[in-house]
Amino acid sequence: MNLYCLRHAKAEARSPKFAQESKRPLTADGEEIAKRVAQGMVEMDLSFDLIITSPFIRALKTAEITAHVFKTDKLWTSPNLAVDGNPRKLIDELNENYGALNSILLVGHEPFLSTLMSVLLSGDQGVQIDLKKSGLAKLEIEDLRFGKCACLEWLLTPRQLQRYRK
């Protein structure tokens, strides 16, 4: 399985206006970067059997922009990708519901995504991974499980992804 981890694009700052963390939207600049990053992903000839996103607005919007650019409606939300998600529960969900798929894009938050990647790469949460907003990582996994089971194929910044655009 190829598991891709995409951090949501730039969101509005925490403020009284967005008292609920789950309701913070992307900035206009964040939306534009998300679109350009998704276009770069298309130019890289990436494809996804499914996009799974956090239900938080900033991640959901990033995933919707990506799905639109990829011309797919295969987009699902999972509470296990929320800011306070549980990597073990997410892995169980992926195995139970999507184990037959070859390529899944997860759209979520930091530090959750880097914690998930650390567990899959090393078996613990100690690997320091700097996943930028709108950054994308590709993990190759033979047998998905909680623990060391993945190989990091690559980790790209948003600038690198945008350079792929025509």
Secondary structure, DSSP 8 states (H G I E B T S, - for coil): -EEEEEE---B----GGG-SGGG--B-HHHHHHHHHHHHHHHHTT---SEEEE-SSHHHHHHHHHHHHHTT---EEE-GGGSTT--HHHHHHHHHHHHTT-SEEEEEE-TTHHHHHHHHHHHSSS-------TT-EEEEEESS--SSS-EEEEEEE-HHHHHTT--
